[in-house]
Amino acid sequence: MIWKRNSRCDKQMRRDVLSLIVGWTMMAMIIPLSFSFLVTWWLDGFGTASVAFLLPIMISGLIGGSLLSIGVRSDTTERLRDREAFAAVALAWPVAVFIGSFPFWLGGVFHGPFTDGSEMSDIARGFVNSWFESMSGFTTTGATVIEHSMSPNCIPGTTPDCINAQPRGILIWRSLTQWLGGMGIIMLGLMLLSRVLGGGMALARAELTGPSLSRLRPELQQTAIALWTIYIVLTTLEIILLWGVADLTIFDAFNHGLTTMPSGGFSTHDASIGYYDSYLVESIIIFFMFFAGVNFT
């Protein structure tokens, strides 16, 4: 009878483990959101930054803090199995996408609650478009719905480049979603929080694609740090080359550096890199696309 009860308990999903992982993921989201808030404040002013990013930061902190304080037990870190790892990754991504959609919606890239003259149908469609843009970013899909018929910042026949007409800081957030998605939010968590989360190998198997996972270092946290170091170094090198050699502005170089390494392809112009009509720009990006496709191990 005791064996049957224990067996039945083992088959149940351990919700406290899900709360721990999703909660820490939401807390980790505060870091890139806060960075984008500061950049937007610098490039577009405090008004745009506060409207676009303060609410997502608060929502992310509220959800994360609530999950960690209410749903977590003292022995939660010892209870992670592959089942919870797969479920947690499946839950963490949609929640991250949901939080990531708010800057597009509130910041006016699409029709939102603070957009002058927008009707309820426009606001609802604007949130769907924002969700799509965020999902495309975090999954490194690269599709975009920023166009003249969707964005209030673009006037047909007057605004020649719709993407480039958006607030600078929100375009950086858009590129940052792809950069984070390229290595995975959970992999970022393994680097920062593996001592807290525990069960790192199960999380890594759930997060990464492919038939197997190879360690670069004895400890999984060390492996995550090594992978992120390679990712950051290559991204930084590309930004330097695009800015210093190909003569892109630092803003364009930074954005394209963030979106090349995850093989996402978001750009700051409607015509993407075709806008520059430069073999040098294309050659640098192709070079780093090759490295992005090479196994980091």
C-alpha positions as CSV (number, residue, x, y, z in Angstrom):
1,M,0.0,0.0,0.0
2,I,2.9,2.4,0.8
3,W,4.6,1.5,-2.4
4,K,1.5,2.2,-4.4
5,R,1.0,5.6,-2.7
6,N,4.6,6.6,-3.4
7,S,4.4,5.4,-7.0
8,R,1.2,7.5,-7.5
9,C,3.0,10.6,-5.9
10,D,6.0,10.1,-8.3
11,K,3.6,10.3,-11.3
12,Q,2.2,13.7,-10.2
13,M,3.7,16.9,-11.5
14,R,5.7,18.7,-8.8
15,R,4.2,22.2,-9.1
16,D,6.6,23.7,-6.6
17,V,9.4,22.9,-9.0
18,L,7.6,24.6,-11.9
19,S,7.0,27.6,-9.6
20,L,10.8,27.8,-8.9
21,I,11.9,27.6,-12.5
22,V,9.3,29.9,-14.0
23,G,9.6,32.3,-11.1
24,W,13.4,32.6,-11.5
25,T,12.9,33.0,-15.3
26,M,10.6,35.9,-14.7
27,M,13.1,37.5,-12.2
28,A,15.8,37.0,-14.8
29,M,13.7,38.9,-17.4
30,I,14.0,42.0,-15.3
31,I,17.7,42.3,-16.3
32,P,17.2,42.8,-20.1
33,L,14.0,44.8,-19.5
34,S,15.9,47.2,-17.2
35,F,18.8,47.5,-19.7
36,S,16.3,48.3,-22.5
37,F,14.6,50.9,-20.2
38,L,17.8,52.7,-19.6
39,V,18.8,52.6,-23.3
40,T,15.3,53.9,-24.3
41,W,15.5,56.6,-21.7
42,W,18.9,57.7,-23.3
43,L,17.8,57.4,-26.9
44,D,14.1,58.3,-26.9
45,G,13.4,60.1,-23.6
46,F,12.1,59.1,-20.2
47,G,8.4,59.3,-21.3
48,T,8.8,56.6,-23.9
49,A,11.0,54.4,-21.7
50,S,8.6,54.6,-18.7
51,V,5.5,53.8,-20.8
52,A,7.1,50.9,-22.6
53,F,9.2,49.2,-19.9
54,L,8.1,50.1,-16.4
55,L,4.9,48.1,-16.5
56,P,6.6,44.9,-17.9
57,I,9.3,45.2,-15.3
58,M,6.7,45.3,-12.5
59,I,4.6,42.5,-14.0
60,S,7.7,40.3,-14.4
61,G,8.8,41.0,-10.8
62,L,5.3,40.5,-9.4
63,I,4.8,37.1,-11.2
64,G,8.3,35.9,-10.4
65,G,8.2,37.1,-6.8
66,S,4.8,35.5,-6.2
67,L,5.8,32.2,-7.7
68,L,9.0,32.1,-5.6
69,S,7.3,33.1,-2.3
70,I,4.1,31.2,-2.6
71,G,4.8,28.1,-4.6
72,V,8.3,27.0,-3.5
73,R,9.1,24.5,-0.7
74,S,12.3,24.3,1.2
75,D,13.4,21.1,-0.6
76,T,12.3,22.2,-4.1
77,T,15.7,22.3,-5.6
78,E,16.2,18.6,-4.8
79,R,12.9,17.5,-6.5
80,L,13.6,18.4,-10.1
81,R,13.1,15.5,-12.6
82,D,13.1,15.5,-16.4
83,R,9.3,15.7,-16.3
84,E,9.3,19.0,-14.5
85,A,12.2,20.3,-16.6
86,F,10.4,19.8,-19.8
87,A,7.2,21.2,-18.4
88,A,9.0,24.2,-16.9
89,V,10.7,25.1,-20.2
90,A,7.3,24.8,-22.0
91,L,5.8,27.1,-19.5
92,A,8.7,29.6,-19.2
93,W,8.9,30.5,-22.9
94,P,5.2,31.6,-23.3
95,V,5.4,33.6,-20.1
96,A,8.6,35.3,-21.3
97,V,7.0,36.0,-24.7
98,F,4.0,37.5,-23.0
99,I,6.2,39.9,-20.9
100,G,8.3,40.7,-24.0
101,S,5.3,41.8,-26.0
102,F,4.4,44.7,-23.7
103,P,7.1,47.1,-24.9
104,F,5.9,46.9,-28.5
105,W,2.3,47.3,-27.4
106,L,2.7,50.0,-24.8
107,G,5.6,51.8,-26.6
108,G,3.5,52.5,-29.7
109,V,5.2,50.3,-32.2
110,F,1.7,48.9,-32.7
111,H,-1.7,50.3,-31.6
112,G,-1.9,50.2,-27.8
113,P,-3.7,51.7,-24.9
114,F,-1.6,54.9,-25.1
115,T,-1.9,55.4,-28.8
116,D,-4.0,58.5,-29.7
117,G,-7.1,57.8,-31.8
118,S,-6.9,54.0,-31.5
119,E,-10.2,52.1,-31.3
120,M,-10.7,48.9,-29.2
121,S,-10.3,46.7,-32.3
122,D,-7.0,48.5,-33.1
123,I,-5.7,48.0,-29.6
124,A,-6.7,44.3,-29.6
125,R,-5.0,43.8,-32.9
126,G,-2.0,45.7,-31.7
127,F,-1.5,43.3,-28.8
128,V,-1.8,40.3,-31.2
129,N,0.9,41.9,-33.4
130,S,3.0,42.6,-30.3
131,W,2.7,39.0,-29.2
132,F,3.7,37.9,-32.7
133,E,6.8,40.2,-32.8
134,S,7.9,39.0,-29.3
135,M,7.4,35.3,-30.2
136,S,9.3,35.8,-33.5
137,G,12.1,37.4,-31.5
138,F,12.5,34.9,-28.7
139,T,12.2,31.9,-31.1
140,T,14.6,33.6,-33.5
141,T,12.1,33.1,-36.3
142,G,12.8,36.5,-37.8
143,A,9.3,37.3,-39.2
144,T,8.0,40.7,-38.5
145,V,4.6,42.5,-38.8
146,I,6.0,46.0,-38.4
147,E,4.7,47.7,-41.6
148,H,2.7,50.7,-42.6
149,S,-0.7,49.1,-42.2
150,M,0.1,47.9,-38.6
151,S,2.2,50.6,-37.0
152,P,0.8,54.0,-36.0
153,N,4.4,55.4,-36.4
154,C,4.3,54.8,-40.2
155,I,2.2,56.9,-42.6
156,P,1.7,55.2,-46.0
157,G,3.3,57.3,-48.7
158,T,5.1,59.5,-46.2
159,T,7.2,57.2,-44.0
160,P,9.7,55.4,-46.4
161,D,11.2,53.0,-43.8
162,C,8.6,51.8,-41.3
163,I,11.0,49.8,-39.1
164,N,13.5,52.6,-38.9
165,A,10.7,55.0,-37.8
166,Q,10.2,53.1,-34.5
167,P,11.7,54.3,-31.2
168,R,15.4,53.4,-31.1
169,G,15.3,51.8,-27.7
170,I,12.4,49.5,-28.6
171,L,14.2,48.4,-31.7
172,I,17.1,47.4,-29.4
173,W,14.7,45.4,-27.2
174,R,13.4,43.7,-30.4
175,S,17.0,42.7,-31.3
176,L,17.7,41.7,-27.7
177,T,14.8,39.2,-27.7
178,Q,16.4,37.4,-30.6
179,W,19.9,37.5,-29.0
180,L,18.5,36.0,-25.7
181,G,16.4,33.5,-27.7
182,G,19.5,32.4,-29.6
183,M,21.1,30.8,-26.5
184,G,17.9,30.4,-24.5
185,I,16.6,32.0,-21.4
186,I,17.0,28.7,-19.5
187,M,20.6,28.5,-20.5
188,L,21.0,32.0,-19.1
189,G,19.4,30.7,-15.9
190,L,21.8,27.8,-15.8
191,M,24.7,30.3,-15.9
192,L,23.3,32.6,-13.2
193,L,21.1,30.5,-11.1
194,S,22.2,26.8,-11.3
195,R,23.1,26.7,-7.7
196,V,19.6,27.9,-6.8
197,L,17.7,25.9,-9.4
198,G,19.5,22.6,-9.2
199,G,18.9,19.9,-11.7
200,G,20.8,21.7,-14.4
201,M,21.3,18.7,-16.7
202,A,17.6,18.0,-16.8
203,L,16.9,21.6,-17.7
204,A,19.6,21.7,-20.3
205,R,18.2,18.6,-22.0
206,A,14.8,20.1,-22.0
207,E,16.0,23.5,-23.4
208,L,18.5,22.6,-26.0
209,T,17.7,21.0,-29.4
210,G,19.5,18.0,-30.7
211,P,19.9,14.3,-29.7
212,S,22.5,14.9,-27.0
213,L,24.2,17.5,-24.8
214,S,28.0,17.7,-24.6
215,R,29.7,19.3,-21.6
216,L,32.6,21.7,-22.2
217,R,33.5,21.7,-18.5
218,P,33.0,19.2,-15.6
219,E,30.2,21.4,-14.0
220,L,27.1,22.3,-16.1
221,Q,27.3,25.9,-14.8
222,Q,30.9,26.1,-16.1
223,T,29.6,24.8,-19.5
224,A,26.9,27.4,-19.6
225,I,29.5,30.1,-18.8
226,A,31.8,28.8,-21.6
227,L,29.0,28.8,-24.1
228,W,27.8,32.3,-23.2
229,T,31.4,33.6,-23.3
230,I,31.8,32.3,-26.9
231,Y,28.4,33.8,-27.8
232,I,29.2,37.2,-26.3
233,V,32.7,37.4,-27.7
234,L,31.5,36.6,-31.3
235,T,28.7,39.1,-30.9
236,T,31.0,41.8,-29.7
237,L,33.5,41.2,-32.5
238,E,30.8,41.4,-35.1
239,I,29.6,44.7,-33.7
240,I,33.1,46.1,-33.8
241,L,33.7,45.0,-37.4
242,L,30.3,46.4,-38.6
243,W,30.9,49.7,-36.9
244,G,34.7,50.2,-37.4
245,V,35.2,48.5,-40.7
246,A,31.9,48.5,-42.6
247,D,31.1,52.1,-41.4
248,L,27.6,51.3,-40.0
249,T,26.4,53.5,-37.2
250,I,26.9,52.1,-33.7
251,F,23.2,51.7,-33.4
252,D,22.8,49.7,-36.6
253,A,26.0,47.7,-35.8
254,F,24.8,46.9,-32.3
255,N,21.4,45.7,-33.5
256,H,22.7,43.6,-36.4
257,G,25.3,42.0,-34.1
258,L,22.6,41.0,-31.7
259,T,20.5,39.4,-34.5
260,T,23.2,37.7,-36.5
261,M,24.5,35.3,-33.9
262,P,21.1,33.8,-33.1
263,S,20.5,33.5,-36.9
264,G,17.3,35.6,-36.4
265,G,17.7,38.3,-39.0
266,F,15.8,41.2,-37.4
267,S,17.0,44.5,-38.9
268,T,16.6,48.2,-38.3
269,H,15.4,48.7,-41.9
270,D,12.6,47.4,-44.0
271,A,15.1,46.3,-46.6
272,S,17.2,44.5,-44.0
273,I,20.9,44.4,-44.9
274,G,20.0,45.1,-48.6
275,Y,19.5,48.7,-47.4
276,Y,23.3,49.2,-47.2
277,D,24.0,47.7,-50.6
278,S,27.5,46.8,-49.4
279,Y,29.4,43.6,-50.1
280,L,31.5,44.3,-47.0
281,V,28.5,44.4,-44.7
282,E,27.1,41.3,-46.3
283,S,30.5,39.5,-46.1
284,I,30.9,40.2,-42.4
285,I,27.4,39.1,-41.6
286,I,27.8,35.9,-43.7
287,F,31.1,35.2,-41.8
288,F,29.4,35.3,-38.4
289,M,26.3,33.4,-39.7
290,F,28.8,30.6,-40.5
291,F,30.2,30.7,-36.9
292,A,26.6,30.9,-35.5
293,G,25.9,27.6,-37.3
294,V,29.0,25.8,-36.0
295,N,28.7,23.6,-32.9
296,F,30.1,25.6,-30.1
297,T,31.5,22.4,-28.4
